[in-house]
Amino acid sequence: KLTFTNLDFNRIIYDKTNQYQDFKYEFTLPNGKTFKISIDGILINFTKEEVVIDIIINMNDLITIMKIKSEVIDNNTNNVKLKIFELITLGEDEDEQVGEYISTSNLYLLNLLGDYLSELDIIKYDKTQHTFIIDSETFNSLINVTGTNDTPLISVDAINILNGYLDISITYQDPHLQDIINNVTTLINDLLTNHSVSMDDFDLTNPEQMEIVEGLIDTLDNISNTLSNNEELTPEQIDTLIDLINKLDDDNLDTFTNIVEQEISDDTLLELYDLLFGQVK
């Protein structure tokens, strides 16, 4: 099983869309004026019953949020559907009441977005049914690893949308790969359970970095306690850890990476990389 949190999936979209730079449209209106549309952000929030897509949209330098809500249909199958609700909203803030924002059944912007994401093989879009589709074919493409040949090492069997993340049921086509991944998982769990990261390891001259490092160590301690109690990590714990690591500056990130490499001094990681991506030079 693979897990993709909201943050993971949003990062995939960010990367595949070239940081949203490829989503730009320009039209000439009947009055001769130019109308420009671009996207500054796409944030997807998964729950079991409903998926909400917030799109930060720029229309002629007027920035607003288009909120798309959808019902989850055929969950935990190889073809999950997100049926778009009849109305989409513009400018809706949290806790606002109906009438305090714009609601529209005009699907022009939705169709533009759906076609765009479909072209990038991130998520499929059925324009006639106004439905996004997350299927095994899409995820096979997203996580496609073929090792040293063209035969996929992993195949996706089902997608299960849960609160804050996706569970992806997979089959390992190579039994050796499964053994290696199990070994790597054990190594990483041991590292997180018994981590030795401390404030003294980092450059704390920048107050902002000091706050980030404090948060990182607190998060690692929290994860260590969870694993020590034989409990599963939550998507929120994983998202927080990834977010804090990404906020480290270059020097502190190098420090953290070196600590991890020293604590996982095992050839298993190289063997996994070799099997997934080819010969390690």
Phi and psi in degrees as GROMACS dihedral restraints (atoms count N, CA, C in turn):
[ dihedral_restraints ]
;  ai    aj    ak    al  type     phi  dphi    fc
    3     4     5     6     1  -114.4    20    10
    4     5     6     7     1   148.4    20    10
    6     7     8     9     1  -121.3    20    10
    7     8     9    10     1   129.2    20    10
    9    10    11    12     1  -116.7    20    10
   10    11    12    13     1   113.6    20    10
   12    13    14    15     1   -76.7    20    10
   13    14    15    16     1   170.9    20    10
   15    16    17    18     1   -50.9    20    10
   16    17    18    19     1   -45.5    20    10
   18    19    20    21     1   -62.3    20    10
   19    20    21    22     1   -43.3    20    10
   21    22    23    24     1   -58.3    20    10
   22    23    24    25     1   -49.1    20    10
   24    25    26    27     1   -66.8    20    10
   25    26    27    28     1   -39.5    20    10
   27    28    29    30     1   -65.5    20    10
   28    29    30    31     1   -33.2    20    10
   30    31    32    33     1   -68.9    20    10
   31    32    33    34     1   -37.5    20    10
   33    34    35    36     1   -59.2    20    10
   34    35    36    37     1   -46.1    20    10
   36    37    38    39     1   -61.8    20    10
   37    38    39    40     1   -44.1    20    10
   39    40    41    42     1   -58.1    20    10
   40    41    42    43     1   -45.1    20    10
   42    43    44    45     1   -70.6    20    10
   43    44    45    46     1   -45.8    20    10
   45    46    47    48     1   -68.6    20    10
   46    47    48    49     1   -24.4    20    10
   48    49    50    51     1   -93.9    20    10
   49    50    51    52     1    11.4    20    10
   51    52    53    54     1    56.8    20    10
   52    53    54    55     1    50.5    20    10
   54    55    56    57     1    56.2    20    10
   55    56    57    58     1    36.5    20    10
   57    58    59    60     1    69.5    20    10
   58    59    60    61     1     4.1    20    10
   60    61    62    63     1   -67.2    20    10
   61    62    63    64     1   -23.4    20    10
   63    64    65    66     1   -81.2    20    10
   64    65    66    67     1   -11.5    20    10
   66    67    68    69     1   -95.4    20    10
   67    68    69    70     1    85.3    20    10
   69    70    71    72     1  -141.1    20    10
   70    71    72    73     1   129.0    20    10
   72    73    74    75     1  -129.6    20    10
   73    74    75    76     1   145.2    20    10
   75    76    77    78     1  -137.4    20    10
   76    77    78    79     1   130.8    20    10
   78    79    80    81     1  -128.1    20    10
   79    80    81    82     1   153.5    20    10
   81    82    83    84     1  -105.1    20    10
   82    83    84    85     1   118.8    20    10
   84    85    86    87     1   -76.6    20    10
   85    86    87    88     1   162.9    20    10
   87    88    89    90     1   -55.7    20    10
   88    89    90    91     1   -27.9    20    10
   90    91    92    93     1   -83.4    20    10
   91    92    93    94     1     4.7    20    10
   93    94    95    96     1    89.3    20    10
   94    95    96    97     1    -6.8    20    10
   96    97    98    99     1   -81.8    20    10
   97    98    99   100     1   153.3    20    10
   99   100   101   102     1   -93.6    20    10
  100   101   102   103     1   135.4    20    10
  102   103   104   105     1  -117.9    20    10
  103   104   105   106     1   123.0    20    10
  105   106   107   108     1  -114.9    20    10
  106   107   108   109     1   138.4    20    10
  108   109   110   111     1  -129.1    20    10
  109   110   111   112     1   131.9    20    10
  111   112   113   114     1  -144.5    20    10
  112   113   114   115     1   163.6    20    10
  114   115   116   117     1  -112.5    20    10
  115   116   117   118     1   132.0    20    10
  117   118   119   120     1  -104.8    20    10
  118   119   120   121     1    -7.9    20    10
  120   121   122   123     1  -177.7    20    10
  121   122   123   124     1   146.5    20    10
  123   124   125   126     1  -133.8    20    10
  124   125   126   127     1   120.0    20    10
  126   127   128   129     1  -124.9    20    10
  127   128   129   130     1   119.7    20    10
  129   130   131   132     1  -108.1    20    10
  130   131   132   133     1   131.8    20    10
  132   133   134   135     1  -118.8    20    10
  133   134   135   136     1   116.0    20    10
  135   136   137   138     1   -92.2    20    10
  136   137   138   139     1   134.7    20    10
  138   139   140   141     1  -137.0    20    10
  139   140   141   142     1   167.9    20    10
  141   142   143   144     1   -61.3    20    10
  142   143   144   145     1   -39.6    20    10
  144   145   146   147     1   -98.1    20    10
  145   146   147   148     1   -26.2    20    10
  147   148   149   150     1  -144.5    20    10
  148   149   150   151     1   140.6    20    10
  150   151   152   153     1  -118.0    20    10
  151   152   153   154     1   127.8    20    10
  153   154   155   156     1  -111.5    20    10
  154   155   156   157     1   130.1    20    10
  156   157   158   159     1  -114.2    20    10
  157   158   159   160     1   116.6    20    10
  159   160   161   162     1  -100.1    20    10
  160   161   162   163     1   124.5    20    10
  162   163   164   165     1  -118.8    20    10
  163   164   165   166     1   117.4    20    10
  165   166   167   168     1   -82.8    20    10
  166   167   168   169     1   110.9    20    10
  168   169   170   171     1  -117.4    20    10
  169   170   171   172     1   139.0    20    10
  171   172   173   174     1  -112.9    20    10
  172   173   174   175     1   115.1    20    10
  174   175   176   177     1  -117.9    20    10
  175   176   177   178     1   103.7    20    10
  177   178   179   180     1    51.1    20    10
  178   179   180   181     1    47.5    20    10
  180   181   182   183     1    70.2    20    10
  181   182   183   184     1     7.5    20    10
  183   184   185   186     1   -96.2    20    10
  184   185   186   187     1   113.4    20    10
  186   187   188   189     1  -100.0    20    10
  187   188   189   190     1   129.5    20    10
  189   190   191   192     1  -147.8    20    10
  190   191   192   193     1   174.7    20    10
  192   193   194   195     1  -110.7    20    10
  193   194   195   196     1   124.8    20    10
  195   196   197   198     1   -96.8    20    10
  196   197   198   199     1   122.0    20    10
  198   199   200   201     1  -107.6    20    10
  199   200   201   202     1   123.4    20    10
  201   202   203   204     1  -115.4    20    10
  202   203   204   205     1   122.9    20    10
  204   205   206   207     1  -110.5    20    10
  205   206   207   208     1   143.6    20    10
  207   208   209   210     1  -143.6    20    10
  208   209   210   211     1   151.2    20    10
  210   211   212   213     1   -93.2    20    10
  211   212   213   214     1   136.8    20    10
  213   214   215   216     1   -82.8    20    10
  214   215   216   217     1   123.4    20    10
  216   217   218   219     1  -125.0    20    10
  217   218   219   220     1   142.5    20    10
  219   220   221   222     1    57.7    20    10
  220   221   222   223     1    44.8    20    10
  222   223   224   225     1   -67.7    20    10
  223   224   225   226     1   156.0    20    10
  225   226   227   228     1    58.8    20    10
  226   227   228   229     1    41.1    20    10
  228   229   230   231     1  -130.0    20    10
  229   230   231   232     1  -174.7    20    10
  231   232   233   234     1   -91.4    20    10
  232   233   234   235     1    10.1    20    10
  234   235   236   237     1  -152.0    20    10
  235   236   237   238     1    78.5    20    10
  237   238   239   240     1   -88.1    20    10
  238   239   240   241     1   134.2    20    10
  240   241   242   243     1  -110.2    20    10
  241   242   243   244     1   142.3    20    10
  243   244   245   246     1  -117.0    20    10
  244   245   246   247     1    96.7    20    10
  246   247   248   249     1   -79.9    20    10
  247   248   249   250     1   115.6    20    10
  249   250   251   252     1   -67.9    20    10
  250   251   252   253     1   133.2    20    10
  252   253   254   255     1   -63.9    20    10
  253   254   255   256     1   159.8    20    10
  255   256   257   258     1   -60.0    20    10
  256   257   258   259     1   -38.1    20    10
  258   259   260   261     1  -108.8    20    10
  259   260   261   262     1   139.4    20    10
  261   262   263   264     1  -110.8    20    10
  262   263   264   265     1   157.7    20    10
  264   265   266   267     1  -120.7    20    10
  265   266   267   268     1   154.8    20    10
  267   268   269   270     1  -124.7    20    10
  268   269   270   271     1   129.1    20    10
  270   271   272   273     1    76.9    20    10
  271   272   273   274     1    20.0    20    10
  273   274   275   276     1   -82.0    20    10
  274   275   276   277     1   121.9    20    10
  276   277   278   279     1  -101.1    20    10
  277   278   279   280     1   161.6    20    10
  279   280   281   282     1   -60.4    20    10
  280   281   282   283     1   138.4    20    10
  282   283   284   285     1    72.9    20    10
  283   284   285   286     1     4.7    20    10
  285   286   287   288     1   -74.9    20    10
  286   287   288   289     1   148.7    20    10
  288   289   290   291     1   -93.0    20    10
  289   290   291   292     1   158.6    20    10
  291   292   293   294     1   -57.0    20    10
  292   293   294   295     1   133.6    20    10
  294   295   296   297     1   103.6    20    10
  295   296   297   298     1   -17.1    20    10
  297   298   299   300     1   -93.8    20    10
  298   299   300   301     1     1.6    20    10
  300   301   302   303     1  -146.9    20    10
  301   302   303   304     1   171.9    20    10
  303   304   305   306     1   -89.1    20    10
  304   305   306   307     1   130.8    20    10
  306   307   308   309     1  -116.6    20    10
  307   308   309   310     1   137.3    20    10
  309   310   311   312     1  -146.3    20    10
  310   311   312   313     1   149.8    20    10
  312   313   314   315     1  -101.0    20    10
  313   314   315   316     1     7.0    20    10
  315   316   317   318     1   -72.3    20    10
  316   317   318   319     1   117.7    20    10
  318   319   320   321     1  -100.3    20    10
  319   320   321   322     1    15.4    20    10
  321   322   323   324     1   -60.7    20    10
  322   323   324   325     1   -50.6    20    10
  324   325   326   327     1   -65.5    20    10
  325   326   327   328     1   -37.8    20    10
  327   328   329   330     1   -61.0    20    10
  328   329   330   331     1   -42.9    20    10
  330   331   332   333     1   -65.4    20    10
  331   332   333   334     1   -37.1    20    10
  333   334   335   336     1   -60.8    20    10
  334   335   336   337     1   -47.2    20    10
  336   337   338   339     1   -65.0    20    10
  337   338   339   340     1   -45.1    20    10
  339   340   341   342     1   -60.4    20    10
  340   341   342   343     1   -45.3    20    10
  342   343   344   345     1   -62.2    20    10
  343   344   345   346     1   -39.7    20    10
  345   346   347   348     1   -64.3    20    10
  346   347   348   349     1   -48.4    20    10
  348   349   350   351     1   -66.9    20    10
  349   350   351   352     1   -33.9    20    10
  351   352   353   354     1   -63.8    20    10
  352   353   354   355     1   -41.4    20    10
  354   355   356   357     1   -62.4    20    10
  355   356   357   358     1   -29.0    20    10
  357   358   359   360     1   -89.6    20    10
  358   359   360   361     1     2.3    20    10
  360   361   362   363     1    59.0    20    10
  361   362   363   364     1    36.0    20    10
  363   364   365   366     1   -94.2    20    10
  364   365   366   367     1   -46.0    20    10
  366   367   368   369     1  -155.0    20    10
  367   368   369   370     1   140.4    20    10
  369   370   371   372     1   -85.8    20    10
  370   371   372   373     1   158.2    20    10
  372   373   374   375     1  -137.9    20    10
  373   374   375   376     1   124.4    20    10
  375   376   377   378     1   -99.0    20    10
  376   377   378   379     1   103.5    20    10
  378   379   380   381     1   -67.0    20    10
  379   380   381   382     1   -34.5    20    10
  381   382   383   384     1   -71.1    20    10
  382   383   384   385     1   -31.7    20    10
  384   385   386   387     1  -100.3    20    10
  385   386   387   388     1    -2.0    20    10
  387   388   389   390     1    51.2    20    10
  388   389   390   391     1    54.7    20    10
  390   391   392   393     1  -136.8    20    10
  391   392   393   394     1   130.1    20    10
  393   394   395   396     1   -84.7    20    10
  394   395   396   397     1   149.0    20    10
  396   397   398   399     1  -131.4    20    10
  397   398   399   400     1   125.9    20    10
  399   400   401   402     1  -110.7    20    10
  400   401   402   403     1   111.7    20    10
  402   403   404   405     1  -126.7    20    10
  403   404   405   406     1   173.2    20    10
  405   406   407   408     1   -63.9    20    10
  406   407   408   409     1   -33.6    20    10
  408   409   410   411     1   -62.7    20    10
  409   410   411   412     1   -42.7    20    10
  411   412   413   414     1   -62.4    20    10
  412   413   414   415     1   -47.0    20    10
  414   415   416   417     1   -72.1    20    10
  415   416   417   418     1   -31.0    20    10
  417   418   419   420     1   -59.0    20    10
  418   419   420   421     1   -37.9    20    10
  420   421   422   423     1   -70.4    20    10
  421   422   423   424     1   -41.7    20    10
  423   424   425   426     1   -65.5    20    10
  424   425   426   427     1   -39.2    20    10
  426   427   428   429     1  -107.4    20    10
  427   428   429   430     1    18.5    20    10
  429   430   431   432     1   -59.3    20    10
  430   431   432   433     1   118.1    20    10
  432   433   434   435     1  -130.7    20    10
  433   434   435   436     1   131.3    20    10
  435   436   437   438     1  -122.8    20    10
  436   437   438   439     1     5.6    20    10
  438   439   440   441     1    62.6    20    10
  439   440   441   442     1  -132.0    20    10
  441   442   443   444     1   -97.7    20    10
  442   443   444   445     1     7.2    20    10
  444   445   446   447     1  -140.8    20    10
  445   446   447   448     1  -169.9    20    10
  447   448   449   450     1   -94.9    20    10
  448   449   450   451     1     6.0    20    10
  450   451   452   453     1   -88.4    20    10
  451   452   453   454     1   120.6    20    10
  453   454   455   456     1   -58.8    20    10
  454   455   456   457     1   137.4    20    10
  456   457   458   459     1   -88.4    20    10
  457   458   459   460     1   -18.0    20    10
  459   460   461   462     1  -133.8    20    10
  460   461   462   463     1   138.7    20    10
  462   463   464   465     1  -126.6    20    10
  463   464   465   466     1   145.1    20    10
  465   466   467   468     1   -93.9    20    10
  466   467   468   469     1   129.5    20    10
  468   469   470   471     1  -102.0    20    10
  469   470   471   472     1   -36.0    20    10
  471   472   473   474     1  -159.3    20    10
  472   473   474   475     1   152.4    20    10
  474   475   476   477     1  -118.6    20    10
  475   476   477   478     1   125.7    20    10
  477   478   479   480     1  -119.4    20    10
  478   479   480   481     1   113.5    20    10
  480   481   482   483     1   -84.6    20    10
  481   482   483   484     1   122.8    20    10
  483   484   485   486     1  -122.5    20    10
  484   485   486   487     1  -174.4    20    10
  486   487   488   489     1   -77.4    20    10
  487   488   489   490     1   101.7    20    10
  489   490   491   492     1    95.1    20    10
  490   491   492   493     1    -0.6    20    10
  492   493   494   495     1  -165.3    20    10
  493   494   495   496     1   170.1    20    10
  495   496   497   498     1  -113.9    20    10
  496   497   498   499     1   135.6    20    10
  498   499   500   501     1  -101.6    20    10
  499   500   501   502     1   123.6    20    10
  501   502   503   504     1  -110.3    20    10
  502   503   504   505     1   113.2    20    10
  504   505   506   507     1   -80.2    20    10
  505   506   507   508     1   127.1    20    10
  507   508   509   510     1  -128.5    20    10
  508   509   510   511     1   161.1    20    10
  510   511   512   513     1  -121.5    20    10
  511   512   513   514     1   129.1    20    10
  513   514   515   516     1   -82.3    20    10
  514   515   516   517     1   120.4    20    10
  516   517   518   519     1   -76.8    20    10
  517   518   519   520     1   -19.3    20    10
  519   520   521   522     1  -116.6    20    10
  520   521   522   523     1   111.4    20    10
  522   523   524   525     1   -57.1    20    10
  523   524   525   526     1   -32.3    20    10
  525   526   527   528     1   -64.6    20    10
  526   527   528   529     1   -35.5    20    10
  528   529   530   531     1   -61.5    20    10
  529   530   531   532     1   -43.2    20    10
  531   532   533   534     1   -60.9    20    10
  532   533   534   535     1   -41.9    20    10
  534   535   536   537     1   -61.9    20    10
  535   536   537   538     1   -43.4    20    10
  537   538   539   540     1   -66.2    20    10
  538   539   540   541     1   -42.9    20    10
  540   541   542   543     1   -63.4    20    10
  541   542   543   544     1   -39.1    20    10
  543   544   545   546     1   -61.0    20    10
  544   545   546   547     1   -40.6    20    10
  546   547   548   549     1   -66.1    20    10
  547   548   549   550     1   -42.6    20    10
  549   550   551   552     1   -64.6    20    10
  550   551   552   553     1   -40.8    20    10
  552   553   554   555     1   -59.2    20    10
  553   554   555   556     1   -41.9    20    10
  555   556   557   558     1   -63.6    20    10
  556   557   558   559     1   -42.1    20    10
  558   559   560   561     1   -61.6    20    10
  559   560   561   562     1   -45.0    20    10
  561   562   563   564     1   -68.4    20    10
  562   563   564   565     1   -40.6    20    10
  564   565   566   567     1   -60.9    20    10
  565   566   567   568     1   -41.4    20    10
  567   568   569   570     1   -62.6    20    10
  568   569   570   571     1   -41.8    20    10
  570   571   572   573     1   -61.5    20    10
  571   572   573   574     1   -47.3    20    10
  573   574   575   576     1   -69.8    20    10
  574   575   576   577     1   -32.9    20    10
  576   577   578   579     1   -71.6    20    10
  577   578   579   580     1   -36.4    20    10
  579   580   581   582     1  -120.4    20    10
  580   581   582   583     1    36.7    20    10
  582   583   584   585     1   -63.8    20    10
  583   584   585   586     1   151.7    20    10
  585   586   587   588     1  -119.9    20    10
  586   587   588   589     1    21.4    20    10
  588   589   590   591     1   -69.9    20    10
  589   590   591   592     1   134.0    20    10
  591   592   593   594     1  -137.9    20    10
  592   593   594   595     1   164.8    20    10
  594   595   596   597     1   -59.4    20    10
  595   596   597   598     1   -33.7    20    10
  597   598   599   600     1   -65.5    20    10
  598   599   600   601     1   -16.4    20    10
  600   601   602   603     1   -74.7    20    10
  601   602   603   604     1   -19.4    20    10
  603   604   605   606     1  -111.5    20    10
  604   605   606   607     1   162.4    20    10
  606   607   608   609     1   -85.4    20    10
  607   608   609   610     1   113.1    20    10
  609   610   611   612     1  -111.7    20    10
  610   611   612   613     1    21.5    20    10
  612   613   614   615     1   -68.4    20    10
  613   614   615   616     1   -26.1    20    10
  615   616   617   618     1   -89.3    20    10
  616   617   618   619     1   118.1    20    10
  618   619   620   621     1   -56.3    20    10
  619   620   621   622     1   -34.7    20    10
  621   622   623   624     1   -66.8    20    10
  622   623   624   625     1   -41.3    20    10
  624   625   626   627     1   -67.4    20    10
  625   626   627   628     1   -34.6    20    10
  627   628   629   630     1   -60.8    20    10
  628   629   630   631     1   -42.5    20    10
  630   631   632   633     1   -65.4    20    10
  631   632   633   634     1   -39.0    20    10
  633   634   635   636     1   -66.4    20    10
  634   635   636   637     1   -44.1    20    10
  636   637   638   639     1   -64.2    20    10
  637   638   639   640     1   -41.4    20    10
  639   640   641   642     1   -58.5    20    10
  640   641   642   643     1   -44.3    20    10
  642   643   644   645     1   -63.7    20    10
  643   644   645   646     1   -38.5    20    10
  645   646   647   648     1   -63.0    20    10
  646   647   648   649     1   -46.4    20    10
  648   649   650   651     1   -68.1    20    10
  649   650   651   652     1   -39.6    20    10
  651   652   653   654     1   -60.5    20    10
  652   653   654   655     1   -40.9    20    10
  654   655   656   657     1   -66.6    20    10
  655   656   657   658     1   -42.7    20    10
  657   658   659   660     1   -62.2    20    10
  658   659   660   661     1   -39.8    20    10
  660   661   662   663     1   -63.8    20    10
  661   662   663   664     1   -41.5    20    10
  663   664   665   666     1   -63.4    20    10
  664   665   666   667     1   -42.7    20    10
  666   667   668   669     1   -65.6    20    10
  667   668   669   670     1   -40.5    20    10
  669   670   671   672     1   -59.6    20    10
  670   671   672   673     1   -43.7    20    10
  672   673   674   675     1   -64.2    20    10
  673   674   675   676     1   -40.1    20    10
  675   676   677   678     1   -61.8    20    10
  676   677   678   679     1   -48.6    20    10
  678   679   680   681     1   -68.1    20    10
  679   680   681   682     1   -34.7    20    10
  681   682   683   684     1   -64.9    20    10
  682   683   684   685     1   -27.5    20    10
  684   685   686   687     1   -90.3    20    10
  685   686   687   688     1    11.8    20    10
  687   688   689   690     1    58.1    20    10
  688   689   690   691     1    35.1    20    10
  690   691   692   693     1  -105.3    20    10
  691   692   693   694     1   156.3    20    10
  693   694   695   696     1   -82.4    20    10
  694   695   696   697     1   144.3    20    10
  696   697   698   699     1   -69.6    20    10
  697   698   699   700     1   147.1    20    10
  699   700   701   702     1   -90.5    20    10
  700   701   702   703     1   157.2    20    10
  702   703   704   705     1   -56.8    20    10
  703   704   705   706     1   -33.7    20    10
  705   706   707   708     1   -65.3    20    10
  706   707   708   709     1   -39.8    20    10
  708   709   710   711     1   -63.7    20    10
  709   710   711   712     1   -43.0    20    10
  711   712   713   714     1   -65.5    20    10
  712   713   714   715     1   -45.1    20    10
  714   715   716   717     1   -60.6    20    10
  715   716   717   718     1   -43.3    20    10
  717   718   719   720     1   -62.6    20    10
  718   719   720   721     1   -43.8    20    10
  720   721   722   723     1   -61.8    20    10
  721   722   723   724     1   -47.8    20    10
  723   724   725   726     1   -62.8    20    10
  724   725   726   727     1   -42.4    20    10
  726   727   728   729     1   -62.4    20    10
  727   728   729   730     1   -42.8    20    10
  729   730   731   732     1   -69.0    20    10
  730   731   732   733     1   -40.0    20    10
  732   733   734   735     1   -60.9    20    10
  733   734   735   736     1   -41.3    20    10
  735   736   737   738     1   -68.2    20    10
  736   737   738   739     1   -19.5    20    10
  738   739   740   741     1   -88.4    20    10
  739   740   741   742     1    -8.2    20    10
  741   742   743   744     1   -66.1    20    10
  742   743   744   745     1   141.7    20    10
  744   745   746   747     1   -72.9    20    10
  745   746   747   748     1   175.6    20    10
  747   748   749   750     1   -58.5    20    10
  748   749   750   751     1   -44.0    20    10
  750   751   752   753     1   -66.5    20    10
  751   752   753   754     1   -45.6    20    10
  753   754   755   756     1   -71.0    20    10
  754   755   756   757     1   -30.6    20    10
  756   757   758   759     1   -66.7    20    10
  757   758   759   760     1   -41.1    20    10
  759   760   761   762     1   -60.5    20    10
  760   761   762   763     1   -41.5    20    10
  762   763   764   765     1   -60.8    20    10
  763   764   765   766     1   -47.3    20    10
  765   766   767   768     1   -63.8    20    10
  766   767   768   769     1   -42.5    20    10
  768   769   770   771     1   -61.4    20    10
  769   770   771   772     1   -42.1    20    10
  771   772   773   774     1   -63.9    20    10
  772   773   774   775     1   -38.1    20    10
  774   775   776   777     1   -62.5    20    10
  775   776   777   778     1   -44.6    20    10
  777   778   779   780     1   -63.0    20    10
  778   779   780   781     1   -44.3    20    10
  780   781   782   783     1   -63.3    20    10
  781   782   783   784     1   -37.0    20    10
  783   784   785   786     1   -70.0    20    10
  784   785   786   787     1   -35.6    20    10
  786   787   788   789     1   -81.5    20    10
  787   788   789   790     1   -23.1    20    10
  789   790   791   792     1  -112.3    20    10
  790   791   792   793     1    72.7    20    10
  792   793   794   795     1   -93.0    20    10
  793   794   795   796     1    76.8    20    10
  795   796   797   798     1  -141.3    20    10
  796   797   798   799     1   140.4    20    10
  798   799   800   801     1   -73.1    20    10
  799   800   801   802     1    -7.1    20    10
  801   802   803   804     1   -63.1    20    10
  802   803   804   805     1   -38.2    20    10
  804   805   806   807     1   -62.8    20    10
  805   806   807   808     1   -42.4    20    10
  807   808   809   810     1   -65.5    20    10
  808   809   810   811     1   -37.5    20    10
  810   811   812   813     1   -65.2    20    10
  811   812   813   814     1   -39.8    20    10
  813   814   815   816     1   -64.2    20    10
  814   815   816   817     1   -46.4    20    10
  816   817   818   819     1   -60.2    20    10
  817   818   819   820     1   -43.0    20    10
  819   820   821   822     1   -61.7    20    10
  820   821   822   823     1   -43.2    20    10
  822   823   824   825     1   -68.7    20    10
  823   824   825   826     1   -38.6    20    10
  825   826   827   828     1   -76.6    20    10
  826   827   828   829     1   -42.4    20    10
  828   829   830   831     1  -119.8    20    10
  829   830   831   832     1    -0.9    20    10
  831   832   833   834     1   115.8    20    10
  832   833   834   835     1  -175.2    20    10
  834   835   836   837     1   -64.8    20    10
  835   836   837   838     1   133.5    20    10
  837   838   839   840     1   -83.5    20    10
  838   839   840   841     1   123.9    20    10
